[in-house]
C-alpha cells in the first residue's frame, strides 16, 4: 500500500495551523503548514500534495480564491475548508467550486478526521 501523501494546511491563525498539524500527526498523516495562500502556491512546484485544508477568510488571497486558482491551473487537489465562515453563500460557493468538504468552527475532531481520512484514502487508491 502507498504511503499517505502530504497534506497542506493553509490558515492565517497559527494556533489553528498547529492544531490541525497535530491532528494529522496523531492519525499518522504527514502535513506541512503555510500561513497564507501565496506561500502555499509558491511551494507547489517543489512539493507534491494530496490534500489541502484551508480557511475561507485570510488576508491576501482567501480560501475561495485559492481554490479557484488551483482549478484554473488544472489542479485536481482535494480541498477541505475549516472555517468560521458559517454563511451559506461561502459554503455553497466552496462546494460549487469543487471542495471535498466544508466544516465550520468549532468542529468536532471526529468529523474532520472522517472527512480527511476519506480524502486521503481516495488519494492512496488513485
Order of alpha helices (4+ residues) and beta strands (2+ residues): beta-alpha-beta-alpha-beta-alpha-beta-alpha-beta-alpha
